[in-house]
Amino acid sequence: VRRTALLHGMNVVHGEDGWFPHSSTLHVDPLGFCWESSLCRMLFTSVTARQREVAATERKIDVVRYLEARASKPGYGRARPYVLLPLQLLKDRVNVCGQNSTSWEPMVRRVLSLVPAEFDVAIRLHPRERGAPVWMAQLLNANTRAFLDTSRSHELQNVIAESAGVIGGNSTVLYEARLIYGKPVWRFCDSWFNGHEELFPRISLHGSEPLPHVERLAGFTQDERQSDYADWFLYQLLARQAPVSM
């Protein structure tokens, strides 16, 4: 593993799973902390033909491998469109070293205030979460637009594909939604999202500012530059991975 890292010009390796390419690889991070990775400071200029080819190939492989293979586990299949809100663990390093929230309640309430009335909000707990907190049960009883995903029968990839967009903190679900599915995405926390507002607009946890580019929820489309940006960003993530077999 150390030899492979050196070949990548990086000196720290740590395991991570969550979004598609991580399923069979070790993730290589030059600093060892996602929230202070050098990728935060890499600004888009242009994408090469090779970068576009690799990104497109990996995207196609992942969709085929994970969507078709898991088609037996559907999404929510709801009549009303919804925005997905995946919740990280409160002890997540980015949260602790960033905004250091002690509860996701402010984030959930903020999302409900931002998302247009014609959209529901699907709250998805982290797989390691033991259960919904008391405040969430009270909120769900008082707000019919929000619903909680408590069933493991719903495949995450299909849930993303069916969604109108995704809002979250440091969740790798945001990467999947934006780079693999081309969904509109908004984020609360800093991380690798830093400096890439075109792909991951930042919204304030506290405040009254409207959701940036809310019209994207009605029918999101990427122009050529955004598509190149997404391919470049995906390529940078792929370039930081080393096959386990190596």
PATI-251558 format. One line per field, with one value per residue (C-alpha): residue number from 1; residue in three letters; x, y, z. Coordinates in pm, 1 decimal. Layout:
N
seq: c(NUM_...)
type: c(ala_...)
x: c(X_...)
y: c(Y_...)
z: c(Z_...)
This chain:
246
seq: c(1_2_3_4_5_6_7_8_9_10_11_12_13_14_15_16_17_18_19_20_21_22_23_24_25_26_27_28_29_30_31_32_33_34_35_36_37_38_39_40_41_42_43_44_45_46_47_48_49_50_51_52_53_54_55_56_57_58_59_60_61_62_63_64_65_66_67_68_69_70_71_72_73_74_75_76_77_78_79_80_81_82_83_84_85_86_87_88_89_90_91_92_93_94_95_96_97_98_99_100_101_102_103_104_105_106_107_108_109_110_111_112_113_114_115_116_117_118_119_120_121_122_123_124_125_126_127_128_129_130_131_132_133_134_135_136_137_138_139_140_141_142_143_144_145_146_147_148_149_150_151_152_153_154_155_156_157_158_159_160_161_162_163_164_165_166_167_168_169_170_171_172_173_174_175_176_177_178_179_180_181_182_183_184_185_186_187_188_189_190_191_192_193_194_195_196_197_198_199_200_201_202_203_204_205_206_207_208_209_210_211_212_213_214_215_216_217_218_219_220_221_222_223_224_225_226_227_228_229_230_231_232_233_234_235_236_237_238_239_240_241_242_243_244_245_246)
type: c(val_arg_arg_thr_ala_leu_leu_his_gly_met_asn_val_val_his_gly_glu_asp_gly_trp_phe_pro_his_ser_ser_thr_leu_his_val_asp_pro_leu_gly_phe_cys_trp_glu_ser_ser_leu_cys_arg_met_leu_phe_thr_ser_val_thr_ala_arg_gln_arg_glu_val_ala_ala_thr_glu_arg_lys_ile_asp_val_val_arg_tyr_leu_glu_ala_arg_ala_ser_lys_pro_gly_tyr_gly_arg_ala_arg_pro_tyr_val_leu_leu_pro_leu_gln_leu_leu_lys_asp_arg_val_asn_val_cys_gly_gln_asn_ser_thr_ser_trp_glu_pro_met_val_arg_arg_val_leu_ser_leu_val_pro_ala_glu_phe_asp_val_ala_ile_arg_leu_his_pro_arg_glu_arg_gly_ala_pro_val_trp_met_ala_gln_leu_leu_asn_ala_asn_thr_arg_ala_phe_leu_asp_thr_ser_arg_ser_his_glu_leu_gln_asn_val_ile_ala_glu_ser_ala_gly_val_ile_gly_gly_asn_ser_thr_val_leu_tyr_glu_ala_arg_leu_ile_tyr_gly_lys_pro_val_trp_arg_phe_cys_asp_ser_trp_phe_asn_gly_his_glu_glu_leu_phe_pro_arg_ile_ser_leu_his_gly_ser_glu_pro_leu_pro_his_val_glu_arg_leu_ala_gly_phe_thr_gln_asp_glu_arg_gln_ser_asp_tyr_ala_asp_trp_phe_leu_tyr_gln_leu_leu_ala_arg_gln_ala_pro_val_ser_met)
x: c(0.0_282.8_448.3_123.4_77.1_423.8_345.9_58.6_290.8_105.6_229.1_-83.5_-338.2_-652.6_-954.0_-1286.9_-1608.9_-1933.9_-1953.6_-1913.8_-1542.6_-1451.9_-1616.8_-1304.8_-1028.1_-823.1_-863.9_-545.7_-550.8_-237.3_-306.5_-505.7_-806.2_-1085.3_-1170.6_-819.2_-733.3_-543.3_-839.9_-1021.0_-776.7_-771.9_-972.7_-1112.0_-940.4_-1007.2_-1051.8_-827.6_-955.7_-798.0_-963.6_-1299.5_-1253.3_-1160.5_-1442.1_-1701.4_-1582.2_-1589.7_-1930.4_-2069.1_-1913.6_-2051.5_-2404.1_-2415.7_-2256.6_-2455.9_-2789.0_-2863.5_-2732.0_-2948.4_-3263.2_-3450.4_-3426.5_-3634.6_-3636.9_-3929.5_-4157.9_-4343.9_-4595.2_-4462.1_-4105.4_-3864.5_-3527.9_-3297.2_-3138.9_-2875.7_-2753.1_-2397.5_-2295.1_-2245.4_-1894.2_-1802.5_-1458.9_-1570.0_-1855.9_-1639.7_-1359.9_-1596.0_-1929.5_-1928.1_-2304.7_-2439.3_-2772.1_-2890.8_-3221.1_-3117.9_-3011.1_-3334.4_-3549.7_-3342.7_-3389.7_-3765.1_-3771.6_-3566.2_-3717.5_-4020.8_-4360.2_-4414.9_-4126.5_-4115.6_-3799.4_-3666.8_-3450.7_-3210.0_-3024.7_-2663.6_-2641.0_-2463.7_-2726.5_-2911.2_-3242.1_-3420.2_-3390.4_-3697.7_-3695.8_-3718.0_-4029.4_-4192.7_-4091.9_-4224.6_-4557.5_-4586.8_-4467.3_-4627.8_-4374.5_-4089.8_-4059.6_-3796.6_-3632.7_-3618.3_-3623.8_-3307.7_-3509.5_-3461.5_-3140.6_-2953.5_-2852.3_-3214.2_-3324.2_-3070.0_-3175.4_-3542.1_-3472.3_-3504.2_-3185.4_-2973.7_-2888.9_-2643.1_-2327.3_-2014.8_-2200.1_-2042.7_-2400.0_-2350.1_-2061.9_-2268.3_-2567.5_-2370.5_-2095.2_-2263.5_-2627.5_-2596.2_-2841.9_-2850.0_-2669.8_-2633.5_-2407.8_-2382.6_-2032.5_-1691.0_-1478.6_-1370.9_-1663.0_-1460.4_-1395.4_-1631.9_-1947.8_-2053.8_-2102.4_-2177.2_-2335.3_-2297.8_-2598.3_-2593.5_-2708.6_-2847.2_-2998.4_-3274.1_-3097.5_-3294.3_-3172.9_-2926.1_-3041.4_-3371.4_-3498.8_-3270.5_-3514.3_-3777.2_-3559.9_-3186.7_-2960.7_-2585.0_-2423.9_-2101.2_-1877.2_-2056.9_-2029.0_-1655.2_-1625.3_-1805.6_-1581.3_-1270.4_-1383.3_-1466.8_-1129.3_-949.3_-1126.4_-1048.6_-682.8_-659.3_-751.7_-534.5_-667.3_-664.0_-491.0_-188.9)
y: c(0.0_239.7_171.3_240.0_564.9_678.5_606.4_851.2_1107.4_1086.1_975.7_888.9_615.2_540.9_324.1_480.6_351.6_513.8_611.7_390.0_375.2_322.0_-17.1_-211.4_39.0_217.1_590.4_795.2_1135.5_1353.5_1489.5_1210.4_1431.3_1478.3_1825.5_1959.3_1766.5_1943.4_1873.1_2155.2_2400.0_2260.8_2488.4_2377.3_2499.3_2238.6_1865.4_1658.7_1395.3_1127.7_1263.3_1272.2_916.1_776.4_957.8_851.9_489.5_468.3_633.9_382.6_85.5_197.6_258.1_-81.3_-263.3_-105.4_-9.9_-309.8_-553.7_-402.8_-336.1_-574.4_-315.8_-20.7_341.6_500.8_507.9_810.9_1007.7_1344.7_1448.0_1458.0_1597.9_1355.0_1459.9_1203.6_1253.1_1181.0_1069.6_1362.4_1234.6_1265.9_1430.4_1707.8_1802.7_1791.9_1997.1_2232.5_2348.2_2092.5_2046.6_1856.2_1781.3_1763.4_1926.8_2276.5_2130.3_1935.2_2235.4_2457.6_2217.1_2206.9_2586.0_2600.6_2330.2_2447.7_2326.7_2099.0_1875.5_1632.3_1578.7_1225.5_1199.2_908.7_813.4_700.2_316.9_312.6_530.0_334.7_510.0_839.0_1091.6_1214.1_1557.1_1394.5_1196.8_1516.2_1703.2_1429.6_1430.3_1805.2_1817.5_1592.3_1686.1_1511.0_1135.4_910.6_619.9_343.7_47.7_-126.1_-251.9_80.0_76.7_405.5_427.0_395.7_649.3_898.3_827.5_894.9_1213.6_1569.9_1671.3_1611.9_1835.1_1732.9_1782.2_1578.8_1277.3_1095.5_1067.6_1422.8_1304.2_1017.7_1237.0_1513.0_1322.4_993.2_1098.8_1466.2_1574.1_1924.6_1917.6_2162.2_2128.9_2270.8_2158.4_2231.0_1947.8_1857.8_2073.2_2386.0_2607.7_2413.0_2618.6_2547.9_2181.9_2203.9_2539.9_2611.4_2704.0_2847.0_2636.4_2949.1_3232.6_3326.7_3306.1_3115.4_2789.1_2876.8_2779.2_2645.0_2630.2_2329.6_2118.5_2159.0_2005.8_2004.7_2025.4_2068.7_2288.9_2181.3_2356.6_2201.7_1857.9_1909.7_2031.9_1722.0_1493.9_1673.5_1647.8_1278.2_1216.1_1383.1_1148.5_843.8_945.3_930.6_564.1_255.1_-95.1_-318.0_-590.4_-362.6)
z: c(0.0_87.7_-247.8_-430.8_-240.6_-336.3_-700.1_-662.5_-508.2_-177.6_160.4_359.8_297.4_490.7_420.3_336.9_188.8_94.1_-269.4_-573.1_-655.7_-291.9_-283.0_-383.2_-330.3_-71.2_-73.7_-96.8_69.3_68.4_417.1_570.0_648.1_397.2_530.2_466.3_151.9_-123.3_-349.7_-167.6_-321.3_-675.1_-903.8_-1235.7_-1551.8_-1818.2_-1854.3_-2080.4_-2319.6_-2099.0_-1785.0_-1958.6_-2083.2_-1742.1_-1565.5_-1821.6_-1811.8_-1433.0_-1422.4_-1671.5_-1490.7_-1156.6_-1281.3_-1449.5_-1156.6_-878.0_-1028.7_-1246.1_-987.4_-714.8_-912.8_-683.4_-404.7_-526.3_-418.9_-243.2_-546.3_-412.5_-619.1_-500.2_-589.1_-298.9_-195.4_-18.4_313.0_421.8_779.2_887.6_1234.3_1468.5_1544.4_1176.3_1159.2_923.2_1153.5_1466.9_1311.5_1128.9_1263.2_1548.3_1554.2_1852.8_1680.8_1321.5_1415.3_1292.9_958.7_914.3_1001.6_771.6_480.0_536.6_525.4_205.2_-14.7_-217.1_-96.2_-394.7_-282.7_8.9_211.4_261.3_574.3_559.9_877.4_868.4_849.4_1187.3_1356.2_1623.1_1573.4_1521.0_1808.1_1995.0_1828.5_1485.4_1575.2_1696.6_1382.6_1153.9_1334.0_1281.6_920.5_661.3_390.4_571.0_594.8_748.8_570.3_827.9_592.2_469.6_170.8_-11.2_-214.1_-172.2_-538.0_-649.8_-389.4_-529.5_-886.6_-802.9_-607.1_-734.1_-552.6_-244.4_51.8_320.2_519.8_457.4_324.5_30.2_-98.8_-229.8_-447.3_-583.5_-659.2_-833.0_-1013.2_-1099.6_-1143.6_-1231.1_-959.6_-808.5_-475.1_-184.9_120.0_471.0_570.7_431.6_298.3_-50.5_-157.7_-77.9_-377.8_-600.5_-560.7_-917.6_-831.9_-457.9_-361.4_8.5_217.9_567.9_858.2_1021.4_823.8_582.6_246.2_-20.0_-169.2_-451.0_-797.8_-671.5_-1030.0_-1078.5_-879.6_-1147.2_-1418.6_-1366.6_-1670.5_-1695.0_-1955.8_-2124.5_-1871.6_-1575.6_-1735.6_-1784.9_-1427.4_-1298.1_-1505.9_-1381.1_-1018.0_-1056.9_-1219.3_-927.2_-687.4_-899.9_-925.0_-545.0_-529.6_-531.1_-609.1_-302.6_-505.4_-547.3)
